[in-house]
Amino acid sequence: MAVRVDEARRSAQQAAFAARMQTYLASGDPILMREAIAWMQARSPSTPMTSSPMT
């Protein structure tokens, strides 16, 4: 039972962080956008971004 609670909590935290990264991207702030892009790349390193909005 405790394992399921931990998994649910971890899933909720990951979803909240992903939502925060979405707001970073939508903000238009170059620093926040870079942070969100770096987070996305770290989560899926096998999928390189072909173009960056920051270049």
mmCIF entry with sequence, helices, sheets and N, C-alpha, C, O atoms, coordinates in Angstrom:
data_MODEL
# 
_entry.id   MODEL 
# 
_entity.id                         1 
_entity.type                       polymer 
_entity.pdbx_number_of_molecules   1 
# 
_entity_poly.entity_id                      1 
_entity_poly.type                           'polypeptide(L)' 
_entity_poly.nstd_linkage                   no 
_entity_poly.nstd_monomer                   no 
_entity_poly.pdbx_seq_one_letter_code       MAVRVDEARRSAQQAAFAARMQTYLASGDPILMREAIAWMQARSPSTPMTSSPMT 
_entity_poly.pdbx_seq_one_letter_code_can   MAVRVDEARRSAQQAAFAARMQTYLASGDPILMREAIAWMQARSPSTPMTSSPMT 
_entity_poly.pdbx_strand_id                 A 
# 
loop_
_entity_poly_seq.entity_id 
_entity_poly_seq.num 
_entity_poly_seq.mon_id 
_entity_poly_seq.hetero 
1 1  MET n 
1 2  ALA n 
1 3  VAL n 
1 4  ARG n 
1 5  VAL n 
1 6  ASP n 
1 7  GLU n 
1 8  ALA n 
1 9  ARG n 
1 10 ARG n 
1 11 SER n 
1 12 ALA n 
1 13 GLN n 
1 14 GLN n 
1 15 ALA n 
1 16 ALA n 
1 17 PHE n 
1 18 ALA n 
1 19 ALA n 
1 20 ARG n 
1 21 MET n 
1 22 GLN n 
1 23 THR n 
1 24 TYR n 
1 25 LEU n 
1 26 ALA n 
1 27 SER n 
1 28 GLY n 
1 29 ASP n 
1 30 PRO n 
1 31 ILE n 
1 32 LEU n 
1 33 MET n 
1 34 ARG n 
1 35 GLU n 
1 36 ALA n 
1 37 ILE n 
1 38 ALA n 
1 39 TRP n 
1 40 MET n 
1 41 GLN n 
1 42 ALA n 
1 43 ARG n 
1 44 SER n 
1 45 PRO n 
1 46 SER n 
1 47 THR n 
1 48 PRO n 
1 49 MET n 
1 50 THR n 
1 51 SER n 
1 52 SER n 
1 53 PRO n 
1 54 MET n 
1 55 THR n 
# 
_struct_asym.id          A 
_struct_asym.entity_id   1 
# 
loop_
_struct_conf.conf_type_id 
_struct_conf.id 
_struct_conf.pdbx_PDB_helix_id 
_struct_conf.beg_label_comp_id 
_struct_conf.beg_label_asym_id 
_struct_conf.beg_label_seq_id 
_struct_conf.pdbx_beg_PDB_ins_code 
_struct_conf.end_label_comp_id 
_struct_conf.end_label_asym_id 
_struct_conf.end_label_seq_id 
_struct_conf.pdbx_end_PDB_ins_code 
_struct_conf.beg_auth_comp_id 
_struct_conf.beg_auth_asym_id 
_struct_conf.beg_auth_seq_id 
_struct_conf.end_auth_comp_id 
_struct_conf.end_auth_asym_id 
_struct_conf.end_auth_seq_id 
_struct_conf.pdbx_PDB_helix_class 
_struct_conf.details 
_struct_conf.pdbx_PDB_helix_length 
HELX_P HELX_P1 AA1 ALA A 2  ? SER A 27 ? ALA A 2  SER A 27 1 ? 26 
HELX_P HELX_P2 AA2 PRO A 30 ? ARG A 43 ? PRO A 30 ARG A 43 1 ? 14 
# 
_struct_conf_type.id          HELX_P 
_struct_conf_type.criteria    ? 
_struct_conf_type.reference   ? 
# 
loop_
_atom_site.group_PDB 
_atom_site.id 
_atom_site.type_symbol 
_atom_site.label_atom_id 
_atom_site.label_alt_id 
_atom_site.label_comp_id 
_atom_site.label_asym_id 
_atom_site.label_entity_id 
_atom_site.label_seq_id 
_atom_site.pdbx_PDB_ins_code 
_atom_site.Cartn_x 
_atom_site.Cartn_y 
_atom_site.Cartn_z 
_atom_site.occupancy 
_atom_site.B_iso_or_equiv 
_atom_site.pdbx_formal_charge 
_atom_site.auth_seq_id 
_atom_site.auth_comp_id 
_atom_site.auth_asym_id 
_atom_site.auth_atom_id 
_atom_site.pdbx_PDB_model_num 
ATOM 1   N N  . MET A 1 1  ? 0.821  -1.190 0.000   1.00 0.00 ? 1  MET A N  1 
ATOM 2   C CA . MET A 1 1  ? 0.000  0.000  0.000   1.00 0.00 ? 1  MET A CA 1 
ATOM 3   C C  . MET A 1 1  ? 0.871  1.261  0.000   1.00 0.00 ? 1  MET A C  1 
ATOM 4   O O  . MET A 1 1  ? 0.591  2.206  -0.738  1.00 0.00 ? 1  MET A O  1 
ATOM 5   N N  . ALA A 1 2  ? 1.909  1.279  0.812   1.00 0.00 ? 2  ALA A N  1 
ATOM 6   C CA . ALA A 1 2  ? 2.783  2.449  0.895   1.00 0.00 ? 2  ALA A CA 1 
ATOM 7   C C  . ALA A 1 2  ? 3.498  2.704  -0.424  1.00 0.00 ? 2  ALA A C  1 
ATOM 8   O O  . ALA A 1 2  ? 3.769  3.850  -0.780  1.00 0.00 ? 2  ALA A O  1 
ATOM 9   N N  . VAL A 1 3  ? 3.804  1.628  -1.148  1.00 0.00 ? 3  VAL A N  1 
ATOM 10  C CA . VAL A 1 3  ? 4.483  1.782  -2.435  1.00 0.00 ? 3  VAL A CA 1 
ATOM 11  C C  . VAL A 1 3  ? 3.574  2.510  -3.420  1.00 0.00 ? 3  VAL A C  1 
ATOM 12  O O  . VAL A 1 3  ? 4.032  3.377  -4.165  1.00 0.00 ? 3  VAL A O  1 
ATOM 13  N N  . ARG A 1 4  ? 2.299  2.164  -3.427  1.00 0.00 ? 4  ARG A N  1 
ATOM 14  C CA . ARG A 1 4  ? 1.352  2.828  -4.323  1.00 0.00 ? 4  ARG A CA 1 
ATOM 15  C C  . ARG A 1 4  ? 1.193  4.299  -3.976  1.00 0.00 ? 4  ARG A C  1 
ATOM 16  O O  . ARG A 1 4  ? 1.078  5.143  -4.864  1.00 0.00 ? 4  ARG A O  1 
ATOM 17  N N  . VAL A 1 5  ? 1.187  4.603  -2.700  1.00 0.00 ? 5  VAL A N  1 
ATOM 18  C CA . VAL A 1 5  ? 1.079  5.994  -2.262  1.00 0.00 ? 5  VAL A CA 1 
ATOM 19  C C  . VAL A 1 5  ? 2.309  6.767  -2.730  1.00 0.00 ? 5  VAL A C  1 
ATOM 20  O O  . VAL A 1 5  ? 2.191  7.883  -3.236  1.00 0.00 ? 5  VAL A O  1 
ATOM 21  N N  . ASP A 1 6  ? 3.481  6.174  -2.562  1.00 0.00 ? 6  ASP A N  1 
ATOM 22  C CA . ASP A 1 6  ? 4.717  6.815  -3.017  1.00 0.00 ? 6  ASP A CA 1 
ATOM 23  C C  . ASP A 1 6  ? 4.705  7.032  -4.520  1.00 0.00 ? 6  ASP A C  1 
ATOM 24  O O  . ASP A 1 6  ? 5.104  8.093  -5.002  1.00 0.00 ? 6  ASP A O  1 
ATOM 25  N N  . GLU A 1 7  ? 4.248  6.026  -5.265  1.00 0.00 ? 7  GLU A N  1 
ATOM 26  C CA . GLU A 1 7  ? 4.180  6.151  -6.725  1.00 0.00 ? 7  GLU A CA 1 
ATOM 27  C C  . GLU A 1 7  ? 3.198  7.241  -7.130  1.00 0.00 ? 7  GLU A C  1 
ATOM 28  O O  . GLU A 1 7  ? 3.471  8.016  -8.046  1.00 0.00 ? 7  GLU A O  1 
ATOM 29  N N  . ALA A 1 8  ? 2.067  7.303  -6.460  1.00 0.00 ? 8  ALA A N  1 
ATOM 30  C CA . ALA A 1 8  ? 1.070  8.330  -6.756  1.00 0.00 ? 8  ALA A CA 1 
ATOM 31  C C  . ALA A 1 8  ? 1.618  9.717  -6.442  1.00 0.00 ? 8  ALA A C  1 
ATOM 32  O O  . ALA A 1 8  ? 1.420  10.658 -7.210  1.00 0.00 ? 8  ALA A O  1 
ATOM 33  N N  . ARG A 1 9  ? 2.299  9.836  -5.322  1.00 0.00 ? 9  ARG A N  1 
ATOM 34  C CA . ARG A 1 9  ? 2.889  11.125 -4.940  1.00 0.00 ? 9  ARG A CA 1 
ATOM 35  C C  . ARG A 1 9  ? 3.954  11.553 -5.943  1.00 0.00 ? 9  ARG A C  1 
ATOM 36  O O  . ARG A 1 9  ? 4.002  12.713 -6.352  1.00 0.00 ? 9  ARG A O  1 
ATOM 37  N N  . ARG A 1 10 ? 4.811  10.605 -6.336  1.00 0.00 ? 10 ARG A N  1 
ATOM 38  C CA . ARG A 1 10 ? 5.867  10.898 -7.304  1.00 0.00 ? 10 ARG A CA 1 
ATOM 39  C C  . ARG A 1 10 ? 5.263  11.301 -8.649  1.00 0.00 ? 10 ARG A C  1 
ATOM 40  O O  . ARG A 1 10 ? 5.744  12.234 -9.293  1.00 0.00 ? 10 ARG A O  1 
ATOM 41  N N  . SER A 1 11 ? 4.228  10.611 -9.064  1.00 0.00 ? 11 SER A N  1 
ATOM 42  C CA . SER A 1 11 ? 3.554  10.931 -10.316 1.00 0.00 ? 11 SER A CA 1 
ATOM 43  C C  . SER A 1 11 ? 2.944  12.331 -10.271 1.00 0.00 ? 11 SER A C  1 
ATOM 44  O O  . SER A 1 11 ? 3.037  13.084 -11.240 1.00 0.00 ? 11 SER A O  1 
ATOM 45  N N  . ALA A 1 12 ? 2.332  12.672 -9.161  1.00 0.00 ? 12 ALA A N  1 
ATOM 46  C CA . ALA A 1 12 ? 1.738  13.999 -9.002  1.00 0.00 ? 12 ALA A CA 1 
ATOM 47  C C  . ALA A 1 12 ? 2.808  15.084 -9.022  1.00 0.00 ? 12 ALA A C  1 
ATOM 48  O O  . ALA A 1 12 ? 2.610  16.144 -9.616  1.00 0.00 ? 12 ALA A O  1 
ATOM 49  N N  . GLN A 1 13 ? 3.937  14.823 -8.378  1.00 0.00 ? 13 GLN A N  1 
ATOM 50  C CA . GLN A 1 13 ? 5.036  15.790 -8.369  1.00 0.00 ? 13 GLN A CA 1 
ATOM 51  C C  . GLN A 1 13 ? 5.605  15.984 -9.771  1.00 0.00 ? 13 GLN A C  1 
ATOM 52  O O  . GLN A 1 13 ? 5.907  17.107 -10.175 1.00 0.00 ? 13 GLN A O  1 
ATOM 53  N N  . GLN A 1 14 ? 5.748  14.888 -10.507 1.00 0.00 ? 14 GLN A N  1 
ATOM 54  C CA . GLN A 1 14 ? 6.259  14.973 -11.872 1.00 0.00 ? 14 GLN A CA 1 
ATOM 55  C C  . GLN A 1 14 ? 5.299  15.754 -12.765 1.00 0.00 ? 14 GLN A C  1 
ATOM 56  O O  . GLN A 1 14 ? 5.730  16.552 -13.597 1.00 0.00 ? 14 GLN A O  1 
ATOM 57  N N  . ALA A 1 15 ? 4.004  15.525 -12.592 1.00 0.00 ? 15 ALA A N  1 
ATOM 58  C CA . ALA A 1 15 ? 3.007  16.246 -13.376 1.00 0.00 ? 15 ALA A CA 1 
ATOM 59  C C  . ALA A 1 15 ? 3.035  17.736 -13.042 1.00 0.00 ? 15 ALA A C  1 
ATOM 60  O O  . ALA A 1 15 ? 2.921  18.572 -13.938 1.00 0.00 ? 15 ALA A O  1 
ATOM 61  N N  . ALA A 1 16 ? 3.184  18.071 -11.777 1.00 0.00 ? 16 ALA A N  1 
ATOM 62  C CA . ALA A 1 16 ? 3.251  19.469 -11.368 1.00 0.00 ? 16 ALA A CA 1 
ATOM 63  C C  . ALA A 1 16 ? 4.494  20.141 -11.942 1.00 0.00 ? 16 ALA A C  1 
ATOM 64  O O  . ALA A 1 16 ? 4.439  21.289 -12.382 1.00 0.00 ? 16 ALA A O  1 
ATOM 65  N N  . PHE A 1 17 ? 5.614  19.421 -11.936 1.00 0.00 ? 17 PHE A N  1 
ATOM 66  C CA . PHE A 1 17 ? 6.847  19.996 -12.476 1.00 0.00 ? 17 PHE A CA 1 
ATOM 67  C C  . PHE A 1 17 ? 6.721  20.183 -13.983 1.00 0.00 ? 17 PHE A C  1 
ATOM 68  O O  . PHE A 1 17 ? 7.159  21.200 -14.521 1.00 0.00 ? 17 PHE A O  1 
ATOM 69  N N  . ALA A 1 18 ? 6.125  19.208 -14.666 1.00 0.00 ? 18 ALA A N  1 
ATOM 70  C CA . ALA A 1 18 ? 5.920  19.323 -16.113 1.00 0.00 ? 18 ALA A CA 1 
ATOM 71  C C  . ALA A 1 18 ? 5.024  20.523 -16.426 1.00 0.00 ? 18 ALA A C  1 
ATOM 72  O O  . ALA A 1 18 ? 5.265  21.240 -17.398 1.00 0.00 ? 18 ALA A O  1 
ATOM 73  N N  . ALA A 1 19 ? 4.003  20.741 -15.618 1.00 0.00 ? 19 ALA A N  1 
ATOM 74  C CA . ALA A 1 19 ? 3.123  21.892 -15.810 1.00 0.00 ? 19 ALA A CA 1 
ATOM 75  C C  . ALA A 1 19 ? 3.900  23.194 -15.618 1.00 0.00 ? 19 ALA A C  1 
ATOM 76  O O  . ALA A 1 19 ? 3.687  24.162 -16.348 1.00 0.00 ? 19 ALA A O  1 
ATOM 77  N N  . ARG A 1 20 ? 4.793  23.214 -14.644 1.00 0.00 ? 20 ARG A N  1 
ATOM 78  C CA . ARG A 1 20 ? 5.626  24.405 -14.429 1.00 0.00 ? 20 ARG A CA 1 
ATOM 79  C C  . ARG A 1 20 ? 6.521  24.665 -15.641 1.00 0.00 ? 20 ARG A C  1 
ATOM 80  O O  . ARG A 1 20 ? 6.703  25.811 -16.052 1.00 0.00 ? 20 ARG A O  1 
ATOM 81  N N  . MET A 1 21 ? 7.075  23.600 -16.206 1.00 0.00 ? 21 MET A N  1 
ATOM 82  C CA . MET A 1 21 ? 7.925  23.769 -17.385 1.00 0.00 ? 21 MET A CA 1 
ATOM 83  C C  . MET A 1 21 ? 7.110  24.302 -18.571 1.00 0.00 ? 21 MET A C  1 
ATOM 84  O O  . MET A 1 21 ? 7.619  25.080 -19.379 1.00 0.00 ? 21 MET A O  1 
ATOM 85  N N  . GLN A 1 22 ? 5.850  23.882 -18.669 1.00 0.00 ? 22 GLN A N  1 
ATOM 86  C CA . GLN A 1 22 ? 4.974  24.401 -19.721 1.00 0.00 ? 22 GLN A CA 1 
ATOM 87  C C  . GLN A 1 22 ? 4.770  25.907 -19.552 1.00 0.00 ? 22 GLN A C  1 
ATOM 88  O O  . GLN A 1 22 ? 4.767  26.652 -20.532 1.00 0.00 ? 22 GLN A O  1 
ATOM 89  N N  . THR A 1 23 ? 4.600  26.351 -18.306 1.00 0.00 ? 23 THR A N  1 
ATOM 90  C CA . THR A 1 23 ? 4.429  27.790 -18.079 1.00 0.00 ? 23 THR A CA 1 
ATOM 91  C C  . THR A 1 23 ? 5.725  28.532 -18.395 1.00 0.00 ? 23 THR A C  1 
ATOM 92  O O  . THR A 1 23 ? 5.689  29.671 -18.860 1.00 0.00 ? 23 THR A O  1 
ATOM 93  N N  . TYR A 1 24 ? 6.858  27.900 -18.148 1.00 0.00 ? 24 TYR A N  1 
ATOM 94  C CA . TYR A 1 24 ? 8.144  28.509 -18.514 1.00 0.00 ? 24 TYR A CA 1 
ATOM 95  C C  . TYR A 1 24 ? 8.208  28.718 -20.018 1.00 0.00 ? 24 TYR A C  1 
ATOM 96  O O  . TYR A 1 24 ? 8.611  29.785 -20.483 1.00 0.00 ? 24 TYR A O  1 
ATOM 97  N N  . LEU A 1 25 ? 7.815  27.709 -20.778 1.00 0.00 ? 25 LEU A N  1 
ATOM 98  C CA . LEU A 1 25 ? 7.839  27.836 -22.230 1.00 0.00 ? 25 LEU A CA 1 
ATOM 99  C C  . LEU A 1 25 ? 6.887  28.924 -22.711 1.00 0.00 ? 25 LEU A C  1 
ATOM 100 O O  . LEU A 1 25 ? 7.213  29.685 -23.621 1.00 0.00 ? 25 LEU A O  1 
ATOM 101 N N  . ALA A 1 26 ? 5.733  28.991 -22.109 1.00 0.00 ? 26 ALA A N  1 
ATOM 102 C CA . ALA A 1 26 ? 4.728  29.965 -22.523 1.00 0.00 ? 26 ALA A CA 1 
ATOM 103 C C  . ALA A 1 26 ? 5.058  31.387 -22.072 1.00 0.00 ? 26 ALA A C  1 
ATOM 104 O O  . ALA A 1 26 ? 4.477  32.347 -22.578 1.00 0.00 ? 26 ALA A O  1 
ATOM 105 N N  . SER A 1 27 ? 5.976  31.525 -21.135 1.00 0.00 ? 27 SER A N  1 
ATOM 106 C CA . SER A 1 27 ? 6.269  32.837 -20.560 1.00 0.00 ? 27 SER A CA 1 
ATOM 107 C C  . SER A 1 27 ? 6.934  33.794 -21.544 1.00 0.00 ? 27 SER A C  1 
ATOM 108 O O  . SER A 1 27 ? 6.774  35.010 -21.440 1.00 0.00 ? 27 SER A O  1 
ATOM 109 N N  . GLY A 1 28 ? 7.676  33.245 -22.494 1.00 0.00 ? 28 GLY A N  1 
ATOM 110 C CA . GLY A 1 28 ? 8.420  34.103 -23.405 1.00 0.00 ? 28 GLY A CA 1 
ATOM 111 C C  . GLY A 1 28 ? 9.745  34.578 -22.829 1.00 0.00 ? 28 GLY A C  1 
ATOM 112 O O  . GLY A 1 28 ? 10.531 35.213 -23.532 1.00 0.00 ? 28 GLY A O  1 
ATOM 113 N N  . ASP A 1 29 ? 10.003 34.280 -21.561 1.00 0.00 ? 29 ASP A N  1 
ATOM 114 C CA . ASP A 1 29 ? 11.260 34.672 -20.923 1.00 0.00 ? 29 ASP A CA 1 
ATOM 115 C C  . ASP A 1 29 ? 12.365 33.735 -21.408 1.00 0.00 ? 29 ASP A C  1 
ATOM 116 O O  . ASP A 1 29 ? 12.264 32.523 -21.221 1.00 0.00 ? 29 ASP A O  1 
ATOM 117 N N  . PRO A 1 30 ? 13.416 34.273 -22.027 1.00 0.00 ? 30 PRO A N  1 
ATOM 118 C CA . PRO A 1 30 ? 14.465 33.417 -22.600 1.00 0.00 ? 30 PRO A CA 1 
ATOM 119 C C  . PRO A 1 30 ? 15.138 32.497 -21.578 1.00 0.00 ? 30 PRO A C  1 
ATOM 120 O O  . PRO A 1 30 ? 15.468 31.356 -21.900 1.00 0.00 ? 30 PRO A O  1 
ATOM 121 N N  . ILE A 1 31 ? 15.339 32.974 -20.373 1.00 0.00 ? 31 ILE A N  1 
ATOM 122 C CA . ILE A 1 31 ? 15.990 32.153 -19.352 1.00 0.00 ? 31 ILE A CA 1 
ATOM 123 C C  . ILE A 1 31 ? 15.089 31.000 -18.936 1.00 0.00 ? 31 ILE A C  1 
ATOM 124 O O  . ILE A 1 31 ? 15.536 29.856 -18.851 1.00 0.00 ? 31 ILE A O  1 
ATOM 125 N N  . LEU A 1 32 ? 13.819 31.301 -18.678 1.00 0.00 ? 32 LEU A N  1 
ATOM 126 C CA . LEU A 1 32 ? 12.884 30.246 -18.295 1.00 0.00 ? 32 LEU A CA 1 
ATOM 127 C C  . LEU A 1 32 ? 12.678 29.248 -19.430 1.00 0.00 ? 32 LEU A C  1 
ATOM 128 O O  . LEU A 1 32 ? 12.567 28.044 -19.196 1.00 0.00 ? 32 LEU A O  1 
ATOM 129 N N  . MET A 1 33 ? 12.629 29.755 -20.657 1.00 0.00 ? 33 MET A N  1 
ATOM 130 C CA . MET A 1 33 ? 12.459 28.860 -21.801 1.00 0.00 ? 33 MET A CA 1 
ATOM 131 C C  . MET A 1 33 ? 13.656 27.923 -21.947 1.00 0.00 ? 33 MET A C  1 
ATOM 132 O O  . MET A 1 33 ? 13.486 26.740 -22.240 1.00 0.00 ? 33 MET A O  1 
ATOM 133 N N  . ARG A 1 34 ? 14.856 28.442 -21.745 1.00 0.00 ? 34 ARG A N  1 
ATOM 134 C CA . ARG A 1 34 ? 16.043 27.580 -21.805 1.00 0.00 ? 34 ARG A CA 1 
ATOM 135 C C  . ARG A 1 34 ? 15.990 26.505 -20.731 1.00 0.00 ? 34 ARG A C  1 
ATOM 136 O O  . ARG A 1 34 ? 16.358 25.357 -20.979 1.00 0.00 ? 34 ARG A O  1 
ATOM 137 N N  . GLU A 1 35 ? 15.537 26.870 -19.546 1.00 0.00 ? 35 GLU A N  1 
ATOM 138 C CA . GLU A 1 35 ? 15.413 25.908 -18.451 1.00 0.00 ? 35 GLU A CA 1 
ATOM 139 C C  . GLU A 1 35 ? 14.437 24.799 -18.826 1.00 0.00 ? 35 GLU A C  1 
ATOM 140 O O  . GLU A 1 35 ? 14.717 23.622 -18.603 1.00 0.00 ? 35 GLU A O  1 
ATOM 141 N N  . ALA A 1 36 ? 13.301 25.170 -19.393 1.00 0.00 ? 36 ALA A N  1 
ATOM 142 C CA . ALA A 1 36 ? 12.301 24.168 -19.792 1.00 0.00 ? 36 ALA A CA 1 
ATOM 143 C C  . ALA A 1 36 ? 12.834 23.275 -20.906 1.00 0.00 ? 36 ALA A C  1 
ATOM 144 O O  . ALA A 1 36 ? 12.607 22.065 -20.887 1.00 0.00 ? 36 ALA A O  1 
ATOM 145 N N  . ILE A 1 37 ? 13.531 23.848 -21.866 1.00 0.00 ? 37 ILE A N  1 
ATOM 146 C CA . ILE A 1 37 ? 14.093 23.062 -22.967 1.00 0.00 ? 37 ILE A CA 1 
ATOM 147 C C  . ILE A 1 37 ? 15.152 22.105 -22.437 1.00 0.00 ? 37 ILE A C  1 
ATOM 148 O O  . ILE A 1 37 ? 15.196 20.944 -22.843 1.00 0.00 ? 37 ILE A O  1 
ATOM 149 N N  . ALA A 1 38 ? 15.997 22.579 -21.542 1.00 0.00 ? 38 ALA A N  1 
ATOM 150 C CA . ALA A 1 38 ? 17.023 21.710 -20.950 1.00 0.00 ? 38 ALA A CA 1 
ATOM 151 C C  . ALA A 1 38 ? 16.372 20.560 -20.186 1.00 0.00 ? 38 ALA A C  1 
ATOM 152 O O  . ALA A 1 38 ? 16.851 19.427 -20.239 1.00 0.00 ? 38 ALA A O  1 
ATOM 153 N N  . TRP A 1 39 ? 15.283 20.849 -19.477 1.00 0.00 ? 39 TRP A N  1 
ATOM 154 C CA . TRP A 1 39 ? 14.576 19.803 -18.742 1.00 0.00 ? 39 TRP A CA 1 
ATOM 155 C C  . TRP A 1 39 ? 14.001 18.767 -19.702 1.00 0.00 ? 39 TRP A C  1 
ATOM 156 O O  . TRP A 1 39 ? 14.088 17.564 -19.455 1.00 0.00 ? 39 TRP A O  1 
ATOM 157 N N  . MET A 1 40 ? 13.408 19.246 -20.806 1.00 0.00 ? 40 MET A N  1 
ATOM 158 C CA . MET A 1 40 ? 12.837 18.312 -21.784 1.00 0.00 ? 40 MET A CA 1 
ATOM 159 C C  . MET A 1 40 ? 13.925 17.438 -22.402 1.00 0.00 ? 40 MET A C  1 
ATOM 160 O O  . MET A 1 40 ? 13.733 16.235 -22.578 1.00 0.00 ? 40 MET A O  1 
ATOM 161 N N  . GLN A 1 41 ? 15.060 18.039 -22.728 1.00 0.00 ? 41 GLN A N  1 
ATOM 162 C CA . GLN A 1 41 ? 16.153 17.274 -23.325 1.00 0.00 ? 41 GLN A CA 1 
ATOM 163 C C  . GLN A 1 41 ? 16.708 16.254 -22.337 1.00 0.00 ? 41 GLN A C  1 
ATOM 164 O O  . GLN A 1 41 ? 17.071 15.148 -22.738 1.00 0.00 ? 41 GLN A O  1 
ATOM 165 N N  . ALA A 1 42 ? 16.780 16.598 -21.073 1.00 0.00 ? 42 ALA A N  1 
ATOM 166 C CA . ALA A 1 42 ? 17.287 15.678 -20.063 1.00 0.00 ? 42 ALA A CA 1 
ATOM 167 C C  . ALA A 1 42 ? 16.336 14.502 -19.868 1.00 0.00 ? 42 ALA A C  1 
ATOM 168 O O  . ALA A 1 42 ? 16.777 13.388 -19.581 1.00 0.00 ? 42 ALA A O  1 
ATOM 169 N N  . ARG A 1 43 ? 15.046 14.740 -20.019 1.00 0.00 ? 43 ARG A N  1 
ATOM 170 C CA . ARG A 1 43 ? 14.057 13.666 -19.859 1.00 0.00 ? 43 ARG A CA 1 
ATOM 171 C C  . ARG A 1 43 ? 14.040 12.712 -21.044 1.00 0.00 ? 43 ARG A C  1 
ATOM 172 O O  . ARG A 1 43 ? 13.685 11.543 -20.891 1.00 0.00 ? 43 ARG A O  1 
ATOM 173 N N  . SER A 1 44 ? 14.415 13.189 -22.209 1.00 0.00 ? 44 SER A N  1 
ATOM 174 C CA . SER A 1 44 ? 14.418 12.323 -23.390 1.00 0.00 ? 44 SER A CA 1 
ATOM 175 C C  . SER A 1 44 ? 15.665 12.598 -24.225 1.00 0.00 ? 44 SER A C  1 
ATOM 176 O O  . SER A 1 44 ? 15.574 13.173 -25.310 1.00 0.00 ? 44 SER A O  1 
ATOM 177 N N  . PRO A 1 45 ? 16.827 12.188 -23.721 1.00 0.00 ? 45 PRO A N  1 
ATOM 178 C CA . PRO A 1 45 ? 18.084 12.500 -24.410 1.00 0.00 ? 45 PRO A CA 1 
ATOM 179 C C  . PRO A 1 45 ? 18.206 11.838 -25.780 1.00 0.00 ? 45 PRO A C  1 
ATOM 180 O O  . PRO A 1 45 ? 19.019 12.280 -26.591 1.00 0.00 ? 45 PRO A O  1 
ATOM 181 N N  . SER A 1 46 ? 17.432 10.803 -26.064 1.00 0.00 ? 46 SER A N  1 
ATOM 182 C CA . SER A 1 46 ? 17.532 10.141 -27.359 1.00 0.00 ? 46 SER A CA 1 
ATOM 183 C C  . SER A 1 46 ? 16.768 10.890 -28.443 1.00 0.00 ? 46 SER A C  1 
ATOM 184 O O  . SER A 1 46 ? 16.834 10.517 -29.614 1.00 0.00 ? 46 SER A O  1 
ATOM 185 N N  . THR A 1 47 ? 16.040 11.946 -28.068 1.00 0.00 ? 47 THR A N  1 
ATOM 186 C CA . THR A 1 47 ? 15.287 12.726 -29.027 1.00 0.00 ? 47 THR A CA 1 
ATOM 187 C C  . THR A 1 47 ? 15.872 14.132 -29.100 1.00 0.00 ? 47 THR A C  1 
ATOM 188 O O  . THR A 1 47 ? 15.418 15.030 -28.391 1.00 0.00 ? 47 THR A O  1 
ATOM 189 N N  . PRO A 1 48 ? 16.880 14.328 -29.957 1.00 0.00 ? 48 PRO A N  1 
ATOM 190 C CA . PRO A 1 48 ? 17.479 15.656 -30.026 1.00 0.00 ? 48 PRO A CA 1 
ATOM 191 C C  . PRO A 1 48 ? 16.520 16.661 -30.646 1.00 0.00 ? 48 PRO A C  1 
ATOM 192 O O  . PRO A 1 48 ? 15.739 16.330 -31.538 1.00 0.00 ? 48 PRO A O  1 
ATOM 193 N N  . MET A 1 49 ? 16.590 17.857 -30.170 1.00 0.00 ? 49 MET A N  1 
ATOM 194 C CA . MET A 1 49 ? 15.772 18.927 -30.753 1.00 0.00 ? 49 MET A CA 1 
ATOM 195 C C  . MET A 1 49 ? 16.449 19.382 -32.032 1.00 0.00 ? 49 MET A C  1 
ATOM 196 O O  . MET A 1 49 ? 17.648 19.659 -32.039 1.00 0.00 ? 49 MET A O  1 
ATOM 197 N N  . THR A 1 50 ? 15.693 19.462 -33.107 1.00 0.00 ? 50 THR A N  1 
ATOM 198 C CA . THR A 1 50 ? 16.280 19.832 -34.388 1.00 0.00 ? 50 THR A CA 1 
ATOM 199 C C  . THR A 1 50 ? 16.481 21.336 -34.505 1.00 0.00 ? 50 THR A C  1 
ATOM 200 O O  . THR A 1 50 ? 17.373 21.790 -35.221 1.00 0.00 ? 50 THR A O  1 
ATOM 201 N N  . SER A 1 51 ? 15.671 22.099 -33.818 1.00 0.00 ? 51 SER A N  1 
ATOM 202 C CA . SER A 1 51 ? 15.868 23.538 -33.819 1.00 0.00 ? 51 SER A CA 1 
ATOM 203 C C  . SER A 1 51 ? 15.473 24.078 -32.452 1.00 0.00 ? 51 SER A C  1 
ATOM 204 O O  . SER A 1 51 ? 14.569 23.567 -31.791 1.00 0.00 ? 51 SER A O  1 
ATOM 205 N N  . SER A 1 52 ? 16.166 25.105 -32.060 1.00 0.00 ? 52 SER A N  1 
ATOM 206 C CA . SER A 1 52 ? 15.905 25.699 -30.765 1.00 0.00 ? 52 SER A CA 1 
ATOM 207 C C  . SER A 1 52 ? 15.329 27.078 -30.971 1.00 0.00 ? 52 SER A C  1 
ATOM 208 O O  . SER A 1 52 ? 15.827 27.821 -31.817 1.00 0.00 ? 52 SER A O  1 
ATOM 209 N N  . PRO A 1 53 ? 14.300 27.453 -30.233 1.00 0.00 ? 53 PRO A N  1 
ATOM 210 C CA . PRO A 1 53 ? 13.754 28.801 -30.379 1.00 0.00 ? 53 PRO A CA 1 
ATOM 211 C C  . PRO A 1 53 ? 14.704 29.867 -29.862 1.00 0.00 ? 53 PRO A C  1 
ATOM 212 O O  . PRO A 1 53 ? 14.471 31.057 -30.071 1.00 0.00 ? 53 PRO A O  1 
ATOM 213 N N  . MET A 1 54 ? 15.764 29.458 -29.192 1.00 0.00 ? 54 MET A N  1 
ATOM 214 C CA . MET A 1 54 ? 16.683 30.408 -28.591 1.00 0.00 ? 54 MET A CA 1 
ATOM 215 C C  . MET A 1 54 ? 17.882 30.726 -29.476 1.00 0.00 ? 54 MET A C  1 
ATOM 216 O O  . MET A 1 54 ? 18.715 31.547 -29.095 1.00 0.00 ? 54 MET A O  1 
ATOM 217 N N  . THR A 1 55 ? 17.993 30.097 -30.651 1.00 0.00 ? 55 THR A N  1 
ATOM 218 C CA . THR A 1 55 ? 19.162 30.345 -31.503 1.00 0.00 ? 55 THR A CA 1 
ATOM 219 C C  . THR A 1 55 ? 18.838 31.280 -32.626 1.00 0.00 ? 55 THR A C  1 
ATOM 220 O O  . THR A 1 55 ? 19.708 31.596 -33.438 1.00 0.00 ? 55 THR A O  1 
# 
